Amino acid sequence: MDKKQICIKFSREICDILDIPVPFIKFVSADRMHTGTQIAALTPNAVLIRDDIAVSPELFFALAHELRHAYQIAGGESLEEYRTSDRISIEQYNLQPLEVDANAFGALIMSDFFGIVPQFRNMPDTVRKAIKDRMKQLQKEYT
């Protein structure tokens, strides 16, 4: 199976959990991302994935994270107050409810599917705590 097939298969599994349609998966060059470390992004038409990323835990986490954003939007979440990472601090960005939720969901998927839990070591303690608290809430919803 090639990388695109693996991503589509994984996305189908996640979208089944979220009960949303599987978005189009498109591989793009790294310069299409907002930052040099961004792996994936949700657009109105597709989930964009860097074409230079290997099949890895980071890829699966990024996909689960972006698919959770698709779920949020499908559920009517407003993006009116959402701020991109280039406009606010990393802490402020990651403490936004939509980001906390997507990170927590991605972490739960990684735990359930692969037995690994992201530690978010590059995040401030406030963000790690918010993600951990949201993970506990989501565990109750999905079990």
Helices and strands as residue ranges (DSSP letters): H 3-18, E 24-28, G 30-32, E 40-42, E 46-50, H 57-74, H 90-95, H 97-114, H 125-142
